Amino acid sequence: MSIFENFVATPEATQALGDQNFIAAMLQFEAALARAQAQVELIAPTVAQSIIGTCKVDLFDVPKLVRESSRGRCMATPMVKSLRETVGLFNPQAAEFVHFGCSAQDAIDTAMAMVSQQVLTLIQADLDQLIALLVELAERHASDPVLARTPWQSSALASFGWLCVQWLAPLVRCRQRLQLRAQQALCVQLG
């Protein structure tokens, strides 16, 4: 992690966007794909179970997958290849149905939406905590006088509670917009 990243991201957000979590999200996509295909009888339930049972990030060498993806410029390609090989160790007939009917971009886009949702959940939790603290400060100091300021000079008297509300209002608006945009943008990608 760079010095700059230390200032703009929490350790939890960095972990959520990390290689291990991204590969885990792609594997969750592959497991969900196999599950859905078995439900509509596109693949056999035993095939789906072999794929689902193998979609565990601990079974994969994540640093190796990251290195291989940099050569091909696609994270899904080495992950799907490795998943096929691993499924094939347990059920050779199921290996050909790994990643069946979808593209590498489907897996990458859906995994990105999944990890983005995790990060947004962390951001929303931080916003909720900050908003609650500002509400508490505004209530506690509703009538405590402070000197309001304009650039380079003092202005009228205000209350510290009122200043807290001024800090609070944009955070509430941003939280609402963030929730709305997340609902619109974070979708499964397939086909």
QUIHU-V351868 format. One line per field, one symbol per residue. burial: I if it has 16 or more other C-alpha atoms within 10 Angstrom, else O. Layout:
BEGIN
burial->???
END
This chain:
BEGIN
burial->OOOOOOOOOOOOIIOIIOIIIIIIIIIIIIIIIIIOIIOOOOIIOOIIIIIIOIIIIOOIOIOOIIOIIOOOOOIIIIIIOIIIIIIIOOIOOIIOIIIOOOOIIIIIIIIIIIIIIIIIOIIIOOIOOOIOOIIOIIOOIIOOOOOOOOOOOOOOOIIIIIIIIOOIOOIOOOIOOOOOOIOOOIOOIOO
END
